[in-house]
Structure formats: structure tokens, C-alpha cells
Amino acid sequence: MTQREILRALPFWQRALRLEDWRIEARTAPAREMSHNGDECEGLCFIHQEEMFAEILLRRGATEETLVHEMLHVVFEGDSGLRAYDALYERGLNRVAQALIGLRSSSPIP
């Protein structure tokens, strides 16, 4: 996604995921910023629970599915303060993100 595409998609997904009460910023980031625990990532989400603020970084060329995946971290972890990064959890987020993107493609969410 380009920065323009991110800015266009972010409000849609913020409404669809019922995250209107959160301030969410998303931007593309260079590869050097895109690692977690030494592993390269397509996206990262930094949640600041008390401020209800999330910053999402997306590798250049990441897909809308990656944006949704990172926003799902806010849905599932934002209010709890817990951070989960095991492979099973991440695969689950991937599947939910894929399903949401598929639904949007076949029947746009108003």
C-alpha cells in the first residue's frame, strides 16, 4: 500500500472494526524499522493503552490485509494491555484479516 492508500483505507477499517474511539495513525516505514525480536515483519502495531492511541507501521508494498491484521491487534489487545505474539495467535489474526478483506471485496461494508 502507498501512504495515500493507507490514509484512504484507515477510516473505513476503523469504522468497520468499531475502533472510532481510538486514535490510530498508520504509515509506511523503511525496512530498517520493520523488525520485531529480530524477525522482519510486514507490519507492526504499537499500542498506547492509556491514550487509546495506536501507531501502525507497514512495510512498503504491504497489503490492505496487513493493515487490517495490525488493526486487529488493537481490537483484541487494546483494552487489555496484554501483548500476544505467538505463531498460533498471529495465524488466527491473518485468517480473520483475510476473511474481512474477502467480505469487503464481495460485499462492501457500508
Buried (B, 14 or more C-beta within 10 A) or exposed (E): BEEEBBEEBBEBBBEBBEBEEBEBEBEBBEEEEBEEEEEEBBBBBEBEBEEBBBBBBBBEEBBBBBBBBBBBBBBBBBEEEEEEEEEEEBEBBBEBBEEBBEEBEEEEEE
